[in-house]
């Protein structure tokens, strides 16, 4: 690989990681905001039960710690990858004392290890705690308590002996009877760990039941295989709509980057199901009634300009695996790489949402930065133009000067919620 090729690959990967790191950081912070009652015995014969109050100060976390009428200073407060750490400084018997804490957060509980320091001595201790009042961010402000019930790892299908799963976020109050599907995907990578509450809270606040779908991930699976997973997920949600108390004819879908691409594919290429299938889920429609997404690829064969091939090439050279198409050899039973360029181009057309635009497509919203180097805004412009030509309701919101993601992107989920409010309501 040339130096230029390597640079493009690194830039592409960094761009995608940057988008989801921004979202994840905001999600992490929201996951720990509130009051945590801790409990530990550091070896002085006493049980300590301080209350750690975590708030948000701009883009940073801020903490205060109090035990009875005594307050102590909190420093180095961080929350990353599910772990909360901080340093508590104060007085003990009139002399300076400190303790450091690091614990793993699971919902409203925390468990971990601490270490105290006092007059040249030190020691370690286990600690545990529980959040007394959760304050997730809803519409940019703190709520009084949990806004949803989360069911994790619901199996929506299986392939090659592997379970495909989704998480269901159900509003505790004011459910509106509508469902939206979050496509958990960046660079066609997908993982349960990437499901971030910050990407669902604003929808839940509007009363939506949110289904966060994890698909078969690259590098093991390619885009055509991933599309099969997404079709299965939509069919599953619709088939079980009554159980989830949603209207099967009012389902939306949203995502960012690759998640946006997959959302648009459901909007343009979802089907009515296979009436001959023995599986009732497969007989169910995979179409959706509204789409909203951020900076999606829409045309891999005209990527940024006419004739530009991005099937794991050019700007997307850092993403070869999802475009490494294979087909099963019926004689040997093995999967063989497709090398015929005509076949590759045809697959490229079929996985491009713009290929499938038709008059019966659902209302579609795209939000895109005009300085995006990974997914050129031309992708959104040409796609929205084609939808409008077909008579489909479509809107493009341009973020001036923004690239492939921006710091306050979670706030723009309000725009997605507005779109779903408008287009998933009953006539």
N, C-alpha and C positions, 0 to 999 in steps of 0.2 A: 504494500500500500504506500502511495506517495505521501509526502508530508502534507500536501493540500487535502488529500483524501482523508487522512487521519484527522486533520483539523475539523473537517466537515462532520465527521462522525462524532467527535467529541462535542462539538457545538450543538449538534442535534440532540445528543443525549442529555447534555447540561440543560438545554432549553426545556425539555420535558420534565426533568427532575426538578427544575426550578419552579415550574407551575405547581406541581403537586406538593413540593416542600412548603410553598407559601400557604396552600390550603391546609396542609397537615399541621403547620405551626399554629395557625389560628384555631384549628380543631383541638389540638393538644391543650392550648390555653383554656378554651372553654370547658374542657373536660375536668379541670381542677378548680375552677372558680367556686368559692363557697367557704363554709366554715368546717374545718376538720378537727374533731376531738381526738387527740392522740393519747396513747397510754403506753408507759414504759417504766422499767425499774433499772436505773443505771448502776445500782450496787451500793447506794447510800442507805438502804433499808427503807426507802420511801417509794411509793408509787406516784409517779407524776402524770398529770392529765391536763396538759396545756391545750389551748384551742388555737390552731393556726388558721388565720383568715387570709384567703387568697383573693386578690382583686386584680383588675386589669388596669394598667396605666399606659394608655396609648397602645403600642405594640408589645409592651413588656408586662411581666407579672410583678406584682407587689405583694409583700406579705407582712403580717403583723402577728405576734404571738403573745398570748396572755395566759397566766395561770393564777386564778384568783384575782387579787388586786395588783399582781406584779406583772409588768410588761417587759418583754425582752426584744432585742433587735433581731430582725431576720435579714440575712444577707445571702447572696448567691442563689436566689430562688430560681429554679429551672424545672421545666417539665418537657421531656423528650423521650420518644419511643416508649411511652407508657410508664416512665419512671419520674417520680418527683424527688427533687433533692434541694436541700437548703441548709443554712448554718444559723443556729440560734445562739445569740450572745447576750449575757446578762451577769447578774451577781448571785453568788452563793456564799452564805455566811460572811458577807461583806467583802469577798474577793472575786475578781473576774473569773467567769466560767463560760464555757462554750460547749456546744454539741452539734455535730453534723448528722444529718439524716438523709438516707436514700432508700426509697421504697417503691414498689410496683403498685400502680393504681389499677384496680379492677372494679369498674362501676363506681360505687360510693364507698369502697373500702380501700385501705392501703396497708401493706405489710412490708417490713424491711429491716435494715440494720442501722444502728446509730453508733456514734463514738463520742465520748465525752472527754474534755480536757480541763484540768483544774490543778493549779499550783504545781505544775510540772508532772502531774500524774495523768494517766489516760486509761480508758477501757472501752469495751464495746458492749452493746446491748441490743436485743431485738425490740422492735416496737410495732404497734398496730394502731389503726385508727379508722374512724368512720366519718363520712361527711354528714354534718347535721342539716345543712340547707344547701341544696344544689341550686346553682344560679346559671343555667345555660343562657347563651345569648340568643334572644329571639327578636328579630327585627331590630337589632342593634342595641337592645337594652336587656337587663337582667330580668329573668322571670323568677317567680317565687318558689318554684319547685320543678321536678321533672315534667317535661311536656309530652313524653311518649313512653310507650312500652316497646321494648326491642326483643324480637325473637330472632336468634342467631342460627346460622347454618341450616336453614330450611332447604331440604333437597328438592330441587326442581327437575332434575334429570340425572342420567348416568351415561357415561360413554367410556368404552374400553375399561370397564370395571371401576371407573372413578366417579365419585359423586360431584355433581354441579350444585352449587349452593347460592342462596340469597338470604339477606337479612330483611326482616319486616319491621318497619317503624310505624306504630299505630298511635295516633294522637290520644291522649288521655281524655281530652275534652273537645267538644265542638267539631267532631269528625264530619266532613262534608260529603262523604259517600263517593269520593273520587280517588283514584289511585294514580300514582306516577312512578315510573321506573327510572332509577338512577343507574346508568351504565358505569360500572367501576372499571375504568380503563384509561391508561396513559401509555402511548406508544404500543398499544395492544398488549401491554402487560396488565394483569389483573390478579388481585390477591385480597383475601379477607381483611388483612391488616390495613389495606388502603381505604376501607370504608370509614369516612370521617363524619361525625355528627354535624360539623359545620356545613356540610353539603346537603343536609336534610332538614335542619332546624327551621329554616324560613318557610319551607313547604309545609312542615308539620304545623307551624303556627297558623297557617291558612286552613288547616283541617284536612290536609291530604295524608293518606296512608302511603308511605314511601317504601318501595321494594328496591333494595340495593343489590344489584346482580353482579356476581363474580363469574366471569366466563373462563373457558379454557385459555390459558395464557401462552403467549409466545415466550420463549423460543420453541416450546413443544408443539404448539398449534398455530396454524396459519389463519389468515383472515377468512377464507371460505368456511373453515371449520368453526371459527369463532361466531360467524353469522348463524350457523346452525344452532349454537348455544343460545344466542339472543332470541331467535325465533321460538325456541323451546321455552325460554323464560317467560316471554309474553303470553304464550299459550297457557302456561301453568297458572300465571296470575289471573288470566281471564277465566279459566276453567274453575278456579277456586274463588272467584269473586264473591260469591254469596258468603262463604266462610269468613272472608276478610271484610265483609260488609261494604263493598264498593260496587259501583255500577260497571258491569262488564263492557258497556258501550261508551265509557268515559275514562279512558286510560291514556295518560301522557307518558312521554319519555324524554330524558335529558342526560347530558354528559358534556365533557370537555375534551377537546383534542381528538384522540382516537375514540373516546366515549361519545363525542359529538358525531363522528363519522358513523359509528354503529347506530346511533339514534336516528340519523338521517336514512340509513339503510332500512330500518324498520318502518320509517315514515313512507318511503318510496317503494320498497320491495317486500314488505310484509305480505303474507298470503292468507287465504281463507281456510287453510288446513287441508289435510288429506282425508276425504270422506271414506276412503277404503281402509284406513288404518284400524288395527285392532285396539290401539291405545286411544282412549277418549281424549286425552290431552292433545295428541297429534291431529285429532279431527277438529280442533279448535283454532280459530283465527289468530294470527300473530300480528294483525294490523293494529295501529294505534290511532288515537283521535287528535293528538296534538304533539308537536315536537318543539323543543327549545334547547339550544346548545351554544357552546363556546368554541370558537376557532376550529372548525372541523375540516379535514380533507374531504373534498367532494368529487374530484376528477383526477385520478392518478395518471392519466395519459395526456393531460393538458395542465400541468402543474406549474402555475405561475405564468405560463405563456403557452400558446398553441404548440402542440407536439412534444412538450417536455414530459418525458417518461420518468415517473417517480416510484416505480414498482421496486422498492428497495434500492433505488438508484438516485443519482443526483443529490438533491437536498435530503432525501430520505435514505441515503446510502448507509447511515448508521442503524437502519432498521431492516436488515435483510431477512431475518428469520420469519416475520409474518408474511413475507412475499415469496418464501421458498416453497412454492407449490409442488405437491406430490399427487400421484394417483395410484390406485391399487392395481397391480398386475394380476389379472385373473388366473394366469397360468402358475405363477410362483407364489401368489398370496402375499407378496411383499409390496411395500409402498416405494415407488420409484420417483425420483425427482423429474419434474417436467422440464425439458430443455428446449422443446419446440417453441420458437419465438411467437409463432402465430397463436398457439394455445395460451401462452403467457399473456399476450396482449388481450385475448378474448376474456380471460379470467380478470384481467385488469379492468376491462370495461364492465364486467358483471359486478365487481365489488366497488364500483364508483357510483355513488348515489345519483349523480346527474344523469346516468344512463337510464334510470328507471322513472324519471319524472313523468307524471301524467295528471290529468285533470282531477282525479279522485284522491290526490294526496292530501294529507291533513295540513292545517295551518302550521306554519313553520317560522320560528324566530331564530336568528343567528346573531351572536354578539362577537365581534372580531376586532382586534387591534390592527391599525393600518401600518404598523412597523413590525409586523410578525415576519420573521425570517424563516421559520420552520414550516409554517402553513401560510402561504401568501394570501393576503386578503382577496386576491383575485378568485380564490376558491369559493369564498362566500358570495362575492359579487356575481359571478357567472351563474351560480346555483340559484340564488334568489331571483335573478333575472329570468331564468328558465321556468321557475315555478310560476312567476307572474304571467309569463307568456302562456302558460297552460291554464291560467285562470285560478290558480291556487293563492289563497291568502298567505302572504309571506312578508317578512320584515327583516332588514339588516340594520343593526345598531353598530356604528363604528366608534371605536375607542381611539381618539387621536393620540398618536405618539406611543401607543402601547404595543408591546410585542406579544410573545406567546405566553400570555398570562400577565397579571398585574397585582399589586399588593392588596388592593381592596376588592379583589374579584368576588369574594363571598357576598359582599353587599349587593352585587348585581344579580344575585339569586332572587332578589325581590322582583326584578324585571321578568324573570322566568315565571315566578309565582303569579304575577299580573297576567302574563300570557295564558297560563293554564286557567286562571279564574275566568278569563274572557272566553276561551275556546272549549273548555270542558263543562261549561254550565249547560243545563237543560234548556232547550229552546222554549 
